[in-house]
Amino acid sequence: MTFTGTHEEENAMADDRSKRGPADRRRINMNEDYEVRYWTETLGVSKEELAKTVVRVGPSADAVRRELGKAA
């Protein structure tokens, strides 16, 4: 087995809260405060508006943007 990445990449965790944006920018995870902060700032909406939209259209960032009228 050959690994070409760095030791840091090898040990990186998916839910590293020191990161400022979501790991997967295609989906909105309402259970992670740092992701909610990222999406509310990026889309210019309140947490409540974001949550209602995610419930209505699902966690797809593209679907949420369309629903909010915010082109990518």
Short mmCIF file of the C-alpha atoms (twelve columns), coordinates in Angstrom:
data_MODEL
# 
_entry.id   MODEL 
# 
loop_
_atom_site.group_PDB 
_atom_site.id 
_atom_site.type_symbol 
_atom_site.label_atom_id 
_atom_site.label_alt_id 
_atom_site.label_comp_id 
_atom_site.label_asym_id 
_atom_site.label_seq_id 
_atom_site.Cartn_x 
_atom_site.Cartn_y 
_atom_site.Cartn_z 
_atom_site.pdbx_PDB_model_num 
ATOM 1  C CA . MET A 1  0.000   0.000  0.000  1 
ATOM 2  C CA . THR A 2  1.392   3.378  -1.029 1 
ATOM 3  C CA . PHE A 3  0.237   6.623  0.524  1 
ATOM 4  C CA . THR A 4  1.224   9.830  -1.222 1 
ATOM 5  C CA . GLY A 5  -0.468  12.342 1.118  1 
ATOM 6  C CA . THR A 6  0.925   13.948 4.223  1 
ATOM 7  C CA . HIS A 7  0.602   12.542 7.715  1 
ATOM 8  C CA . GLU A 8  -1.735  15.442 8.525  1 
ATOM 9  C CA . GLU A 9  -4.068  14.515 5.637  1 
ATOM 10 C CA . GLU A 10 -4.063  10.915 6.775  1 
ATOM 11 C CA . ASN A 11 -5.250  11.861 10.262 1 
ATOM 12 C CA . ALA A 12 -7.738  14.589 9.253  1 
ATOM 13 C CA . MET A 13 -11.213 14.005 10.626 1 
ATOM 14 C CA . ALA A 14 -14.398 14.763 8.723  1 
ATOM 15 C CA . ASP A 15 -15.860 16.808 11.596 1 
ATOM 16 C CA . ASP A 16 -12.809 18.963 12.330 1 
ATOM 17 C CA . ARG A 17 -14.486 21.990 13.903 1 
ATOM 18 C CA . SER A 18 -11.475 24.194 13.355 1 
ATOM 19 C CA . LYS A 19 -12.504 24.346 9.706  1 
ATOM 20 C CA . ARG A 20 -14.643 27.331 8.738  1 
ATOM 21 C CA . GLY A 21 -16.773 25.861 5.952  1 
ATOM 22 C CA . PRO A 22 -18.494 22.571 5.338  1 
ATOM 23 C CA . ALA A 23 -16.530 19.535 4.167  1 
ATOM 24 C CA . ASP A 24 -19.122 18.848 1.487  1 
ATOM 25 C CA . ARG A 25 -20.394 22.126 0.066  1 
ATOM 26 C CA . ARG A 26 -23.141 20.310 -1.818 1 
ATOM 27 C CA . ARG A 27 -25.077 19.562 1.388  1 
ATOM 28 C CA . ILE A 28 -26.155 21.648 4.359  1 
ATOM 29 C CA . ASN A 29 -25.778 19.979 7.757  1 
ATOM 30 C CA . MET A 30 -28.041 21.795 10.200 1 
ATOM 31 C CA . ASN A 31 -26.588 19.767 13.102 1 
ATOM 32 C CA . GLU A 32 -23.161 21.453 12.950 1 
ATOM 33 C CA . ASP A 33 -23.018 25.032 14.262 1 
ATOM 34 C CA . TYR A 34 -20.003 25.950 12.122 1 
ATOM 35 C CA . GLU A 35 -21.798 24.784 8.980  1 
ATOM 36 C CA . VAL A 36 -24.973 26.681 9.888  1 
ATOM 37 C CA . ARG A 37 -22.847 29.799 10.468 1 
ATOM 38 C CA . TYR A 38 -21.143 29.324 7.095  1 
ATOM 39 C CA . TRP A 39 -24.416 28.879 5.188  1 
ATOM 40 C CA . THR A 40 -26.270 31.745 6.901  1 
ATOM 41 C CA . GLU A 41 -23.377 34.111 6.133  1 
ATOM 42 C CA . THR A 42 -22.927 32.796 2.580  1 
ATOM 43 C CA . LEU A 43 -26.630 32.969 1.735  1 
ATOM 44 C CA . GLY A 44 -27.438 36.088 3.769  1 
ATOM 45 C CA . VAL A 45 -30.302 34.482 5.706  1 
ATOM 46 C CA . SER A 46 -31.145 33.819 9.341  1 
ATOM 47 C CA . LYS A 47 -30.684 30.419 10.960 1 
ATOM 48 C CA . GLU A 48 -34.472 30.092 11.154 1 
ATOM 49 C CA . GLU A 49 -34.953 30.871 7.460  1 
ATOM 50 C CA . LEU A 50 -32.198 28.435 6.519  1 
ATOM 51 C CA . ALA A 51 -33.722 25.699 8.699  1 
ATOM 52 C CA . LYS A 52 -37.215 26.182 7.250  1 
ATOM 53 C CA . THR A 53 -35.835 26.057 3.717  1 
ATOM 54 C CA . VAL A 54 -33.831 22.879 4.411  1 
ATOM 55 C CA . VAL A 55 -36.988 21.244 5.807  1 
ATOM 56 C CA . ARG A 56 -38.930 22.321 2.704  1 
ATOM 57 C CA . VAL A 57 -36.447 21.340 -0.040 1 
ATOM 58 C CA . GLY A 58 -33.892 19.088 1.660  1 
ATOM 59 C CA . PRO A 59 -30.184 19.592 2.463  1 
ATOM 60 C CA . SER A 60 -28.961 20.081 -1.121 1 
ATOM 61 C CA . ALA A 61 -27.159 23.442 -1.240 1 
ATOM 62 C CA . ASP A 62 -28.257 23.934 -4.862 1 
ATOM 63 C CA . ALA A 63 -31.919 23.310 -3.985 1 
ATOM 64 C CA . VAL A 64 -31.714 25.694 -1.019 1 
ATOM 65 C CA . ARG A 65 -30.091 28.384 -3.187 1 
ATOM 66 C CA . ARG A 66 -32.810 27.990 -5.823 1 
ATOM 67 C CA . GLU A 67 -35.567 28.194 -3.223 1 
ATOM 68 C CA . LEU A 68 -34.045 31.324 -1.705 1 
ATOM 69 C CA . GLY A 69 -33.405 32.883 -5.103 1 
ATOM 70 C CA . LYS A 70 -29.645 32.928 -4.491 1 
ATOM 71 C CA . ALA A 71 -27.729 31.831 -7.562 1 
ATOM 72 C CA . ALA A 72 -24.432 30.054 -6.928 1 
# 
